Amino acid sequence: MTTTFGINQIISHGFGVFLFAAVVPMMRESIVISHWDLAAIGALTQLSYLGGAMLLGVLGHKVNSGLLVLISGSVTSALLFVMAVLDDAKLVLLVLTCMAASAAISWGAIVELISRYARPEYCSTCLSSASSGTAWGYGLNGLIILLVVPLLGWRSSWVLAGCLGAMTVVLTCLLLKNLNQRSLTKTAPNTGALSVRQLITTIMYERAAFFACLICFLVGFAAMPFSTWLNTYLAELMLPPALGGYTWMVAGVVGMIAGFLSGQLADSKGHGMALLLVFGGFFLGMFAFVYNPADFAVFAGVGYGLMYFPMWGIIAGWVHKYYSSTVTMQINGIGMVAFGLGGAFGNLMAGVVQDISGSLEGAYWVITADALLLLVLAIHIYLTEREKVPCSFENGLSS
């Protein structure tokens, strides 16, 4: 189950969200894609991802999660094939926007399915390992650029991604059939969902739900501008472009490993300990980076990979301690919205800082302060989670 859903993450996020950024320089050699087109793609795909996450949080419980994974996987796979034949930037924008919404819906449905079917003692391991499929997608994108595109052209990358997506849909069908057969031998789980009003009240007043969404916002505020402006900042410092490449390569490799290990830590030692590790590593990486970007850019990549890829699974596993699988999916959807809003504000902050000061150094100090706040929250959760008593909604809806 974990492997199959991790491959779904490779398809939906690794290819559906991030492959374009990897191959766009080659695409621009044969398609007219202006800077305005790229700006529109960045903005609209972000809004589309937010829209998909919001729909999932509000309406996702009304549709079978397995069906959502299959539909989103099929849509993404078909659109990956479509990308291979496009020659119009406006159509590229439309397809990428659809894939972004599909990616958000796919991950939320995966959270519900793993929360429902995974053994409780391995739930966070399964969730964080599956979420790190995005890191594997990063790595595959690099291999596609190095090995496939030079021989067969950029269109072949989308065809290959589409083929892998189609295979993933078949694997997912087989997995869901097995899970459905397994569920027939068990008592049906409590899948009661919160109304929109209850969901808002839960997020505002209950500790686990509130902290989960707050953490997602703060991660978005730090992670999105860090990745968006990194190469620009390195160029500003007149550092070699290869440094940025090494940083992202290391981030992807660390993310591949961190998902499984941090999930195991969450299941064995507690989610507070796992959050303490990933946010502590992220803060150390950022602090070293702002102190000396030339020497510690790659170390910042280590901290980024340690935090960003497995964080989603750790948070979902922590929330599932207090809520049913369906409510976990709803809260996760709102958490993805909070992440997107945090990313938008973070990028806006970086742009304002650069416009006022003419440098991005201040922006990276703000990101470091945000990383420190995440570490403080992790310390608080670690010190208090064993004393936590579930609240009203949590008592009623815990699985």
ZAMARLO-514935 format. One record per atom (N, C-alpha, C): residue in one letter; x, y, z. Coordinates in steps of 0.02 Angstrom, whole numbers, padded with zeros to 5 digits, always signed. Example, Ala and Ser with C-alpha at 12.3 -4.5 7.8 and 13.67 -1.06 7.14 Angstrom:
A+00660-00284+00390
A+00615-00225+00390
A+00660-00165+00390
S+00642-00112+00354
S+00684-00053+00357
S+00645+00002+00394
end
This chain:
M+00041-00060+00000
M+00000+00000+00000
M+00043+00063+00000
T+00093+00064+00044
T+00137+00123+00048
T+00174+00134-00018
T+00200+00080-00047
T+00237+00086-00110
T+00192+00112-00166
T+00132+00084-00172
T+00087+00105-00226
T+00067+00178-00219
F+00050+00198-00158
F+00031+00268-00149
F+00091+00315-00155
G+00151+00290-00137
G+00211+00330-00149
G+00222+00342-00223
I+00209+00290-00264
I+00216+00298-00337
I+00164+00347-00363
N+00103+00346-00333
N+00053+00396-00351
N+00078+00466-00338
Q+00116+00475-00284
Q+00145+00541-00271
Q+00198+00560-00323
I+00236+00511-00346
I+00284+00524-00400
I+00247+00552-00461
I+00191+00520-00478
I+00154+00540-00538
I+00120+00607-00527
S+00082+00615-00472
S+00041+00674-00463
S+00083+00736-00447
H+00132+00730-00403
H+00172+00788-00384
H+00239+00790-00420
G+00275+00734-00419
G+00341+00733-00452
G+00337+00751-00525
F+00288+00722-00561
F+00279+00736-00633
F+00227+00791-00645
G+00169+00783-00615
G+00114+00829-00629
G+00127+00901-00608
V+00166+00910-00554
V+00179+00977-00528
V+00250+01002-00546
F+00300+00957-00541
F+00370+00980-00545
F+00407+00964-00609
L+00380+00919-00651
L+00417+00902-00712
L+00422+00962-00760
F+00370+01003-00763
F+00372+01061-00808
F+00430+01107-00791
A+00440+01120-00726
A+00495+01164-00706
A+00562+01135-00727
A+00566+01069-00730
A+00630+01037-00748
A+00644+01041-00823
V+00592+01035-00865
V+00603+01031-00937
V+00585+01095-00974
V+00560+01146-00939
V+00538+01207-00974
V+00594+01239-01015
P+00658+01238-00993
P+00709+01268-01036
P+00713+01235-01105
M+00706+01169-01107
M+00706+01133-01170
M+00643+01145-01210
M+00586+01150-01176
M+00523+01163-01209
M+00524+01231-01244
R+00557+01280-01214
R+00558+01348-01242
R+00598+01351-01307
E+00637+01299-01321
E+00674+01298-01384
E+00628+01286-01444
S+00569+01257-01432
S+00522+01244-01487
S+00453+01274-01477
I+00438+01297-01416
I+00374+01329-01402
I+00388+01399-01375
V+00350+01447-01397
V+00357+01516-01372
V+00323+01520-01304
I+00363+01520-01251
I+00338+01527-01182
I+00372+01588-01152
S+00336+01642-01146
S+00364+01705-01121
S+00369+01704-01045
H+00402+01756-01020
H+00406+01764-00947
H+00337+01775-00917
W+00294+01809-00954
W+00225+01819-00930
W+00188+01753-00927
D+00200+01710-00976
D+00170+01643-00974
D+00193+01604-00913
L+00257+01607-00898
L+00284+01572-00841
L+00255+01599-00776
A+00248+01666-00773
A+00218+01696-00713
A+00145+01674-00705
A+00108+01672-00760
A+00038+01651-00758
A+00033+01577-00738
I+00078+01536-00764
I+00078+01465-00745
I+00091+01457-00671
G+00140+01493-00645
G+00155+01489-00574
G+00097+01510-00530
A+00064+01565-00548
A+00008+01590-00508
A-00054+01545-00513
L-00072+01527-00574
L-00134+01489-00583
L-00128+01417-00559
T-00070+01386-00566
T-00063+01319-00539
T-00066+01320-00462
Q-00039+01372-00432
Q-00044+01379-00359
Q-00116+01387-00338
L-00153+01430-00373
L-00224+01440-00357
L-00264+01375-00369
S-00246+01339-00422
S-00280+01277-00436
S-00267+01225-00382
Y-00206+01222-00358
Y-00189+01176-00304
Y-00230+01193-00241
L-00234+01259-00227
L-00274+01281-00169
L-00347+01262-00179
G-00373+01271-00240
G-00442+01254-00253
G-00456+01180-00244
G-00410+01138-00269
G-00418+01066-00260
G-00416+01046-00187
A-00370+01077-00149
A-00366+01062-00077
A-00429+01084-00040
M-00456+01143-00058
M-00516+01168-00026
M-00576+01122-00042
L-00583+01102-00104
L-00637+01056-00122
L-00631+00991-00083
L-00570+00966-00076
L-00560+00904-00040
L-00580+00912+00033
G-00560+00968+00064
G-00576+00978+00135
G-00650+00985+00148
V-00686+01015+00101
V-00757+01029+00111
V-00802+00973+00084
L-00783+00945+00026
L-00828+00897-00007
L-00798+00827-00016
G-00734+00819-00001
G-00700+00756-00015
G-00731+00696+00020
H-00761+00707+00078
H-00790+00650+00115
H-00853+00623+00082
K-00880+00658+00034
K-00941+00636-00001
K-00925+00586-00057
V-00861+00579-00076
V-00841+00535-00130
V-00793+00483-00103
N-00798+00422-00126
N-00753+00369-00105
N-00681+00388-00120
S-00637+00381-00070
S-00567+00402-00078
S-00531+00361-00130
G-00545+00297-00134
G-00514+00256-00185
G-00532+00279-00255
L-00595+00298-00264
L-00617+00324-00329
L-00581+00390-00344
L-00571+00432-00293
L-00536+00495-00304
L-00464+00483-00327
V-00430+00435-00296
V-00361+00420-00316
V-00359+00395-00388
L-00406+00351-00406
L-00407+00325-00474
L-00423+00380-00525
I-00472+00422-00510
I-00490+00476-00557
I-00432+00525-00564
S-00404+00547-00508
S-00349+00595-00512
S-00289+00565-00547
G-00274+00501-00534
G-00218+00469-00568
G-00229+00462-00642
S-00291+00444-00661
S-00307+00437-00732
S-00304+00504-00768
V-00331+00556-00736
V-00330+00623-00766
V-00258+00647-00775
T-00217+00639-00723
T-00148+00661-00727
T-00110+00623-00781
S-00120+00557-00784
S-00085+00517-00835
S-00104+00538-00905
A-00169+00549-00916
A-00192+00571-00983
A-00163+00639-01000
L-00161+00684-00952
L-00135+00752-00966
L-00060+00751-00977
L-00025+00704-00945
L+00047+00698-00958
L+00060+00680-01031
F+00019+00635-01058
F+00024+00619-01130
F+00007+00680-01173
V-00044+00718-01151
V-00064+00777-01190
V-00008+00828-01193
M+00029+00836-01138
M+00084+00884-01137
M+00136+00870-01192
A+00142+00808-01212
A+00193+00789-01262
A+00176+00816-01332
V+00114+00835-01344
V+00094+00856-01412
V+00075+00930-01415
L+00081+00965-01361
L+00060+01036-01360
L+00113+01081-01391
D+00090+01133-01425
D+00134+01184-01454
D+00111+01254-01437
D+00062+01260-01394
D+00034+01325-01376
D+00041+01335-01301
A+00072+01392-01281
A+00084+01405-01210
A+00019+01409-01170
K-00035+01434-01201
K-00099+01440-01166
K-00127+01371-01149
L-00119+01324-01196
L-00142+01256-01182
L-00099+01222-01129
V-00034+01237-01130
V+00011+01211-01077
V-00013+01236-01009
L-00031+01300-01006
L-00056+01330-00943
L-00118+01293-00920
L-00164+01280-00965
L-00227+01246-00947
L-00214+01176-00920
V-00171+01139-00954
V-00157+01070-00933
V-00122+01069-00865
L-00072+01112-00855
L-00037+01113-00791
L-00083+01134-00734
T-00130+01179-00748
T-00178+01200-00697
T-00221+01141-00675
C-00244+01102-00723
C-00285+01043-00707
C-00245+00992-00667
M-00181+00981-00685
M-00140+00932-00650
M-00126+00955-00578
A-00120+01020-00566
A-00108+01044-00498
A-00167+01029-00452
A-00228+01041-00476
A-00287+01025-00436
A-00291+00950-00424
S-00276+00911-00475
S-00279+00839-00469
S-00228+00814-00417
A-00170+00845-00414
A-00119+00824-00366
A-00142+00835-00294
A-00174+00892-00281
A-00199+00906-00214
A-00251+00855-00193
I-00297+00840-00239
I-00351+00792-00224
I-00322+00722-00212
S-00272+00704-00252
S-00242+00638-00246
S-00211+00628-00177
W-00171+00676-00154
W-00138+00668-00089
W-00188+00665-00032
G-00239+00707-00034
G-00289+00705+00019
G-00325+00638+00023
A-00341+00609-00035
A-00374+00544-00036
A-00326+00490-00011
I-00262+00495-00028
I-00213+00447-00004
I-00208+00449+00073
V-00210+00509+00101
V-00208+00517+00174
V-00266+00479+00206
E-00326+00486+00177
E-00385+00452+00205
E-00377+00376+00201
L-00354+00351+00144
L-00348+00279+00135
L-00295+00249+00180
I-00237+00280+00185
I-00185+00253+00229
I-00207+00257+00302
S-00239+00313+00321
S-00263+00320+00390
S-00314+00266+00407
R-00353+00245+00357
R-00405+00196+00370
R-00378+00124+00371
Y-00331+00108+00327
Y-00311+00039+00318
Y-00244+00021+00351
A-00201+00070+00363
A-00135+00053+00392
A-00143+00032+00465
R-00100-00013+00487
R-00099-00031+00558
R-00080+00030+00598
P-00114+00043+00654
P-00103+00105+00692
P-00029+00116+00710
E+00006+00061+00727
E+00075+00069+00749
E+00122+00086+00692
Y+00098+00081+00628
Y+00140+00098+00571
Y+00110+00154+00528
C+00059+00187+00554
C+00022+00235+00513
C+00067+00293+00489
S+00105+00323+00535
S+00147+00379+00516
S+00204+00358+00470
T+00230+00298+00480
T+00281+00272+00435
T+00254+00267+00364
C+00193+00240+00357
C+00163+00234+00291
C+00149+00302+00260
L+00122+00348+00300
L+00105+00414+00274
L+00166+00454+00253
S+00217+00455+00295
S+00277+00495+00278
S+00316+00463+00222
S+00316+00396+00218
S+00350+00363+00162
S+00314+00377+00097
A+00247+00376+00098
A+00209+00391+00038
A+00219+00464+00017
S+00218+00510+00065
S+00226+00580+00049
S+00295+00594+00018
S+00345+00554+00036
S+00411+00564+00008
S+00417+00538-00063
G+00363+00511-00090
G+00363+00496-00161
G+00378+00556-00204
T+00359+00616-00178
T+00375+00677-00214
T+00451+00685-00223
A+00489+00667-00172
A+00562+00671-00177
A+00588+00623-00230
W+00559+00563-00233
W+00579+00516-00286
W+00562+00545-00355
G+00507+00582-00359
G+00490+00616-00421
G+00543+00667-00440
Y+00568+00704-00390
Y+00623+00751-00403
Y+00681+00714-00435
G+00700+00657-00404
G+00757+00620-00429
G+00746+00593-00500
L+00686+00567-00513
L+00671+00542-00580
L+00671+00598-00632
N+00648+00657-00612
N+00651+00714-00658
N+00723+00728-00679
G+00768+00724-00630
G+00838+00735-00646
G+00865+00683-00694
L+00847+00620-00683
L+00869+00567-00729
L+00840+00576-00798
I+00777+00597-00802
I+00746+00608-00867
I+00783+00663-00906
I+00801+00716-00871
I+00837+00771-00904
I+00905+00748-00928
L+00939+00707-00887
L+01007+00687-00904
L+01009+00631-00956
L+00962+00584-00953
L+00967+00524-00995
L+00917+00520-01052
V+00857+00545-01042
V+00804+00536-01092
V+00801+00595-01141
V+00797+00655-01114
V+00787+00715-01156
V+00844+00724-01207
P+00908+00716-01189
P+00961+00725-01239
P+00956+00678-01299
L+00928+00618-01287
L+00924+00568-01340
L+00859+00574-01381
L+00803+00587-01347
L+00738+00582-01379
L+00699+00648-01380
G+00725+00700-01347
G+00691+00765-01347
G+00644+00772-01287
W+00622+00835-01275
W+00583+00849-01215
W+00514+00817-01217
R+00486+00806-01277
R+00419+00775-01280
R+00421+00704-01253
S+00477+00670-01261
S+00482+00601-01236
S+00476+00598-01161
S+00497+00652-01126
S+00492+00652-01054
S+00419+00648-01031
W+00375+00684-01065
W+00304+00682-01048
W+00273+00615-01066
V+00294+00585-01123
V+00269+00519-01142
V+00289+00467-01090
L+00353+00469-01069
L+00376+00422-01019
L+00338+00430-00954
A+00328+00493-00933
A+00290+00507-00872
A+00219+00480-00878
G+00188+00490-00936
G+00120+00465-00946
G+00117+00390-00943
C+00166+00355-00972
C+00168+00282-00969
C+00174+00258-00897
L+00217+00289-00859
L+00224+00271-00788
L+00159+00285-00751
G+00125+00340-00769
G+00062+00355-00738
G+00009+00303-00753
A+00006+00280-00815
A-00043+00228-00834
A-00029+00163-00795
M+00034+00145-00789
M+00051+00085-00750
M+00031+00094-00677
T+00039+00154-00651
T+00021+00168-00581
T-00054+00160-00571
V-00094+00183-00619
V-00167+00175-00613
V-00186+00101-00608
V-00153+00059-00649
V-00167-00013-00647
V-00148-00041-00579
L-00088-00024-00554
L-00067-00047-00488
L-00115-00024-00434
T-00139+00037-00439
T-00186+00064-00389
T-00252+00026-00391
C-00275+00010-00450
C-00337-00031-00456
C-00330-00097-00420
L-00273-00131-00430
L-00261-00195-00397
L-00258-00187-00321
L-00225-00134-00299
L-00220-00121-00227
L-00288-00109-00196
L-00328-00066-00228
L-00394-00049-00200
L-00439-00110-00199
K-00434-00154-00248
K-00473-00215-00248
K-00454-00257-00187
N-00390-00261-00173
N-00366-00299-00115
N-00390-00268-00050
L-00386-00201-00046
L-00408-00166+00015
L-00483-00175+00026
N-00522-00172-00028
N-00594-00182-00021
N-00611-00252+00003
Q-00575-00302-00021
Q-00586-00370+00002
Q-00567-00376+00076
R-00514-00343+00096
R-00493-00345+00166
R-00545-00313+00210
S-00575-00257+00187
S-00623-00221+00228
S-00686-00261+00239
L-00702-00309+00194
L-00762-00350+00202
L-00757-00396+00262
T-00696-00411+00284
T-00687-00456+00340
T-00680-00419+00406
K-00686-00352+00403
K-00678-00311+00463
K-00740-00270+00475
T-00746-00247+00535
T-00801-00201+00551
T-00789-00136+00515
A-00841-00108+00486
A-00834-00045+00449
A-00808+00010+00495
P-00759+00049+00474
P-00730+00100+00515
P-00778+00159+00523
N-00767+00197+00576
N-00806+00258+00588
N-00781+00311+00539
T-00823+00328+00490
T-00802+00376+00439
T-00842+00440+00443
G-00872+00454+00502
G-00913+00514+00509
G-00873+00576+00491
A-00903+00620+00451
A-00869+00680+00428
A-00897+00741+00466
L-00857+00793+00469
L-00878+00856+00498
L-00912+00899+00445
S-00964+00934+00466
S-00993+00985+00422
S-00943+01042+00414
V-00956+01086+00367
V-00911+01142+00356
V-00905+01184+00420
R-00960+01194+00453
R-00959+01234+00515
R-00918+01199+00569
Q-00929+01134+00577
Q-00890+01096+00627
Q-00816+01095+00609
L-00801+01089+00545
L-00731+01088+00523
L-00696+01153+00541
I-00729+01209+00527
I-00699+01274+00544
I-00690+01281+00619
T-00742+01260+00657
T-00738+01264+00730
T-00682+01220+00757
T-00675+01160+00729
T-00622+01114+00750
T-00553+01144+00739
I-00543+01172+00681
I-00477+01201+00664
I-00462+01262+00708
M-00513+01300+00725
M-00502+01360+00764
M-00490+01346+00838
Y-00522+01294+00865
Y-00523+01285+00937
Y-00491+01221+00963
E-00476+01173+00920
E-00447+01111+00945
E-00373+01107+00927
R-00335+01087+00976
R-00262+01094+00974
R-00230+01059+00914
A-00244+00996+00904
A-00210+00958+00851
A-00226+00988+00783
A-00290+01002+00770
A-00310+01029+00705
A-00280+01099+00694
F-00282+01140+00746
F-00255+01209+00739
F-00180+01208+00726
F-00143+01170+00767
F-00071+01167+00758
F-00052+01138+00690
A-00090+01087+00667
A-00075+01057+00602
A-00080+01109+00546
C-00133+01148+00547
C-00142+01199+00494
C-00092+01256+00502
L-00077+01275+00565
L-00027+01327+00577
L+00042+01305+00552
I+00060+01243+00566
I+00124+01218+00542
I+00127+01217+00466
C+00072+01196+00434
C+00071+01196+00361
C+00080+01266+00334
F+00049+01316+00365
F+00057+01385+00343
F+00130+01407+00350
L+00160+01393+00408
L+00229+01414+00420
L+00278+01378+00374
V+00265+01314+00360
V+00308+01278+00313
V+00303+01308+00243
G+00242+01324+00222
G+00234+01357+00157
G+00269+01424+00154
F+00264+01462+00208
F+00296+01528+00211
F+00372+01523+00205
A+00400+01468+00229
A+00473+01459+00226
A+00495+01422+00164
A+00462+01365+00149
A+00486+01320+00097
A+00477+01350+00027
M+00420+01382+00014
M+00407+01407-00053
M+00456+01462-00074
P+00466+01514-00033
P+00515+01565-00054
P+00587+01539-00054
F+00602+01492-00010
F+00669+01463-00010
F+00684+01432-00078
S+00637+01391-00103
S+00648+01357-00166
S+00642+01405-00226
T+00595+01452-00222
T+00582+01497-00278
T+00641+01544-00291
W+00671+01569-00237
W+00721+01622-00243
W+00793+01598-00233
L+00802+01533-00222
L+00870+01508-00205
L+00920+01524-00260
N+00905+01504-00322
N+00953+01516-00376
N+00965+01590-00389
T+00912+01630-00380
T+00919+01702-00388
T+00966+01731-00335
Y+00959+01706-00273
Y+01002+01731-00219
Y+01075+01709-00230
L+01084+01647-00252
L+01153+01624-00265
L+01184+01665-00322
A+01144+01682-00373
A+01170+01723-00427
A+01187+01793-00402
E+01145+01819-00357
E+01158+01885-00328
E+01225+01886-00292
L+01242+01830-00260
L+01306+01825-00224
L+01364+01805-00269
M+01349+01798-00336
M+01399+01780-00385
M+01430+01712-00371
L+01388+01665-00347
L+01409+01597-00335
L+01394+01555-00397
P+01430+01500-00408
P+01421+01460-00469
P+01351+01430-00472
P+01319+01428-00531
P+01252+01400-00538
P+01248+01326-00517
A+01304+01290-00524
A+01304+01219-00506
A+01288+01209-00432
L+01302+01260-00391
L+01289+01254-00319
L+01215+01243-00306
G+01173+01278-00344
G+01101+01268-00337
G+01081+01198-00357
G+01111+01172-00411
G+01097+01104-00433
G+01115+01052-00381
Y+01174+01060-00351
Y+01194+01014-00299
Y+01147+01017-00239
T+01125+01078-00223
T+01080+01087-00166
T+01015+01049-00176
W+00986+01054-00236
W+00923+01019-00250
W+00933+00944-00256
M+00989+00923-00282
M+01002+00851-00286
M+01006+00821-00216
V+01041+00854-00172
V+01047+00830-00103
V+00979+00831-00068
A+00940+00884-00080
A+00873+00888-00049
A+00830+00829-00070
G+00832+00811-00134
G+00792+00755-00158
G+00815+00689-00128
V+00881+00677-00125
V+00907+00615-00098
V+00889+00608-00024
V+00899+00662+00014
V+00882+00661+00085
V+00808+00649+00095
G+00766+00681+00053
G+00694+00671+00059
G+00673+00599+00047
M+00707+00565+00000
M+00692+00494-00013
M+00702+00452+00050
I+00754+00466+00086
I+00771+00426+00146
I+00732+00448+00207
A+00722+00514+00213
A+00693+00542+00273
A+00621+00520+00284
G+00584+00508+00230
G+00514+00489+00238
G+00505+00427+00281
F+00540+00375+00264
F+00534+00312+00300
F+00561+00318+00371
L+00620+00349+00379
L+00652+00352+00445
L+00613+00397+00493
S+00590+00455+00470
S+00553+00500+00514
S+00485+00471+00531
G+00454+00434+00485
G+00391+00401+00500
G+00399+00348+00554
Q+00453+00309+00548
Q+00466+00259+00600
Q+00478+00292+00667
L+00513+00349+00667
L+00525+00385+00729
L+00460+00409+00759
A+00415+00433+00717
A+00350+00457+00742
A+00310+00400+00773
D+00311+00342+00742
D+00273+00285+00768
D+00303+00257+00831
S+00370+00259+00837
S+00403+00227+00895
S+00414+00275+00953
K+00432+00338+00938
K+00449+00385+00990
K+00400+00443+00998
G+00352+00448+00953
G+00304+00502+00957
G+00312+00552+00901
H+00256+00583+00881
H+00258+00631+00827
H+00295+00695+00846
G+00293+00712+00910
G+00330+00771+00932
G+00405+00762+00921
M+00431+00702+00934
M+00502+00689+00923
M+00519+00693+00849
A+00475+00666+00806
A+00488+00669+00734
A+00486+00741+00709
L+00438+00780+00732
L+00435+00850+00711
L+00496+00889+00737
L+00517+00872+00797
L+00577+00903+00826
L+00638+00890+00782
L+00644+00829+00757
L+00701+00812+00715
L+00699+00850+00649
V+00642+00847+00614
V+00640+00876+00547
V+00643+00953+00549
F+00609+00983+00596
F+00611+01056+00600
F+00677+01081+00630
G+00707+01041+00675
G+00773+01058+00700
G+00825+01057+00645
G+00821+01006+00602
G+00868+01002+00546
G+00858+01059+00497
F+00795+01077+00485
F+00781+01132+00439
F+00808+01198+00467
F+00798+01210+00532
F+00823+01273+00561
F+00899+01276+00559
L+00932+01221+00576
L+01005+01221+00574
L+01031+01234+00503
G+00999+01202+00454
G+01019+01213+00385
G+01010+01285+00363
M+00954+01315+00382
M+00940+01384+00363
M+00987+01433+00399
F+00999+01420+00463
F+01043+01465+00500
F+01114+01463+00473
A+01138+01404+00457
A+01205+01398+00428
A+01207+01432+00360
F+01153+01426+00321
F+01150+01455+00254
F+01154+01531+00255
V+01114+01562+00299
V+01116+01636+00301
V+01182+01661+00330
Y+01214+01619+00372
Y+01279+01639+00399
Y+01333+01637+00345
N+01332+01585+00303
N+01382+01579+00250
N+01351+01540+00191
P+01318+01574+00145
P+01284+01540+00090
P+01331+01497+00047
A+01391+01520+00035
A+01437+01485-00008
A+01455+01416+00020
D+01467+01413+00085
D+01489+01351+00115
D+01432+01305+00136
F+01373+01333+00148
F+01320+01292+00178
F+01257+01288+00137
A+01259+01305+00072
A+01200+01298+00030
A+01178+01225+00026
V+01226+01180+00017
V+01208+01109+00013
V+01181+01084+00080
F+01209+01109+00135
F+01183+01090+00201
F+01111+01113+00210
A+01096+01173+00182
A+01027+01196+00183
A+00982+01149+00144
G+01008+01121+00089
G+00970+01072+00051
G+00956+01009+00092
V+01003+00989+00133
V+00993+00932+00178
V+00935+00946+00225
G+00936+01006+00256
G+00883+01024+00302
G+00815+01029+00268
Y+00815+01056+00208
Y+00753+01063+00170
Y+00724+00994+00153
G+00766+00949+00128
G+00743+00882+00111
G+00720+00843+00172
L+00754+00852+00228
L+00736+00819+00290
L+00667+00841+00315
M+00650+00905+00303
M+00588+00932+00329
M+00531+00927+00280
Y+00540+00951+00218
Y+00483+00963+00174
Y+00447+00900+00151
F+00484+00849+00130
F+00452+00791+00100
F+00415+00747+00152
P+00446+00730+00209
P+00410+00687+00256
P+00361+00724+00301
M+00366+00791+00304
M+00324+00829+00350
M+00250+00815+00342
W+00228+00808+00279
W+00157+00797+00265
W+00132+00733+00297
G+00171+00680+00293
G+00150+00618+00322
G+00151+00619+00398
I+00201+00652+00427
I+00205+00656+00500
I+00145+00694+00528
I+00128+00751+00496
I+00072+00791+00519
I+00007+00752+00512
A-00003+00719+00455
A-00064+00680+00445
A-00070+00624+00496
G-00014+00591+00510
G-00015+00538+00561
G-00031+00565+00630
W-00004+00623+00646
W-00018+00654+00711
W-00091+00672+00717
V-00120+00702+00666
V-00191+00721+00667
V-00234+00659+00674
H-00214+00604+00642
H-00254+00543+00644
H-00255+00511+00713
K-00209+00531+00758
K-00213+00507+00826
K-00277+00529+00860
Y-00305+00585+00837
Y-00362+00616+00871
Y-00427+00614+00831
Y-00423+00599+00766
Y-00481+00602+00723
Y-00487+00541+00680
S-00547+00530+00653
S-00558+00475+00606
S-00520+00488+00541
S-00517+00437+00499
S-00481+00444+00436
S-00515+00497+00391
T-00581+00500+00392
T-00617+00549+00351
T-00603+00619+00374
V-00606+00631+00439
V-00592+00698+00466
V-00519+00716+00457
T-00475+00667+00462
T-00404+00680+00448
T-00395+00706+00377
M-00431+00676+00329
M-00428+00699+00260
M-00454+00771+00255
Q-00509+00787+00290
Q-00537+00855+00287
Q-00487+00906+00315
I-00458+00890+00373
I-00410+00937+00403
I-00348+00943+00360
N-00326+00887+00331
N-00268+00889+00286
N-00281+00934+00226
G-00343+00933+00200
G-00360+00976+00144
G-00354+01049+00162
I-00379+01067+00221
I-00372+01137+00244
I-00299+01153+00258
G-00261+01104+00281
G-00189+01115+00292
G-00153+01130+00227
M-00173+01097+00172
M-00142+01112+00108
M-00160+01182+00084
V-00221+01204+00100
V-00240+01273+00084
V-00196+01321+00124
A-00187+01306+00189
A-00144+01349+00231
A-00073+01351+00204
F-00048+01293+00181
F+00019+01291+00152
F+00023+01336+00091
G-00026+01333+00047
G-00025+01375-00013
G-00027+01449+00004
L-00069+01467+00053
L-00072+01538+00074
L-00006+01560+00104
G+00024+01516+00145
G+00089+01532+00173
G+00141+01542+00120
G+00140+01499+00068
G+00187+01506+00013
G+00178+01571-00025
A+00114+01591-00035
A+00100+01654-00070
A+00127+01713-00030
F+00113+01713+00035
F+00138+01768+00077
F+00214+01768+00081
G+00244+01709+00084
G+00317+01704+00087
G+00350+01731+00024
N+00323+01713-00034
N+00351+01740-00097
N+00340+01815-00102
L+00282+01839-00078
L+00270+01911-00078
L+00319+01946-00032
M+00332+01917+00027
M+00381+01945+00073
M+00449+01951+00040
A+00472+01897+00007
A+00537+01898-00025
A+00541+01951-00079
G+00488+01957-00118
G+00487+02007-00171
G+00490+02078-00143
V+00454+02091-00089
V+00454+02157-00057
V+00523+02172-00029
V+00553+02123+00005
V+00620+02133+00035
V+00671+02148-00020
Q+00668+02111-00074
Q+00716+02124-00128
Q+00704+02193-00159
D+00641+02213-00166
D+00626+02277-00196
D+00650+02335-00153
I+00643+02327-00087
I+00661+02381-00041
I+00737+02385-00030
S+00768+02326-00020
S+00839+02325-00002
S+00885+02311-00061
G+00857+02285-00116
G+00899+02266-00172
G+00936+02202-00162
S+00919+02164-00109
S+00952+02101-00093
S+00902+02053-00062
L+00915+01989-00069
L+00873+01938-00039
L+00898+01914+00029
E+00952+01943+00053
E+00980+01920+00117
E+00929+01927+00173
G+00894+01983+00176
G+00844+01993+00228
G+00788+01942+00224
A+00768+01924+00163
A+00715+01875+00155
A+00735+01808+00185
Y+00798+01788+00175
Y+00820+01724+00202
Y+00829+01726+00278
W+00841+01785+00306
W+00840+01791+00379
W+00769+01782+00405
V+00720+01809+00369
V+00650+01800+00389
V+00631+01726+00385
I+00653+01692+00333
I+00639+01620+00326
I+00671+01582+00384
T+00731+01602+00404
T+00764+01570+00461
T+00726+01581+00525
A+00698+01641+00534
A+00657+01655+00593
A+00594+01611+00592
D+00565+01602+00534
D+00507+01557+00527
D+00527+01486+00545
A+00586+01464+00523
A+00609+01396+00540
A+00618+01389+00615
L+00641+01441+00648
L+00648+01440+00721
L+00580+01433+00755
L+00530+01469+00729
L+00463+01464+00756
L+00435+01393+00748
L+00448+01361+00691
L+00428+01291+00682
L+00461+01246+00733
L+00525+01259+00747
L+00561+01219+00797
L+00530+01228+00866
V+00512+01290+00883
V+00481+01303+00947
V+00414+01266+00953
L+00375+01267+00899
L+00311+01230+00899
L+00323+01155+00908
A+00375+01129+00875
A+00390+01058+00882
A+00410+01041+00954
I+00448+01085+00986
I+00467+01075+01056
I+00405+01074+01100
H+00360+01121+01088
H+00298+01124+01127
H+00256+01060+01118
I+00250+01037+01056
I+00211+00975+01044
I+00245+00916+01077
Y+00310+00912+01073
Y+00347+00857+01103
Y+00337+00855+01179
L+00338+00914+01210
L+00333+00917+01284
L+00262+00906+01309
T+00213+00918+01267
T+00143+00916+01290
T+00100+00860+01261
E+00122+00828+01207
E+00076+00781+01174
E+00059+00721+01218
R+00103+00701+01262
R+00087+00644+01306
R+00037+00663+01360
E+00030+00729+01371
E-00019+00752+01421
E-00084+00771+01389
K-00088+00765+01322
K-00147+00789+01286
K-00207+00744+01299
V-00264+00776+01314
V-00328+00742+01321
V-00371+00762+01263
P-00397+00716+01223
P-00438+00733+01165
P-00496+00778+01183
C-00513+00824+01136
C-00567+00872+01146
C-00633+00841+01122
S-00685+00883+01120
S-00753+00859+01107
S-00759+00823+01041
F-00741+00856+00986
F-00747+00825+00921
F-00701+00764+00917
E-00642+00769+00949
E-00594+00715+00944
E-00621+00652+00977
N-00655+00660+01037
N-00684+00602+01069
N-00737+00569+01026
G-00774+00609+00989
G-00828+00582+00950
G-00807+00551+00885
L-00749+00574+00857
L-00732+00553+00790
L-00667+00515+00785
S-00633+00502+00841
S-00570+00464+00836
S-00585+00394+00811
S-00539+00371+00768
S-00549+00303+00742
S-00521+00253+00791
end
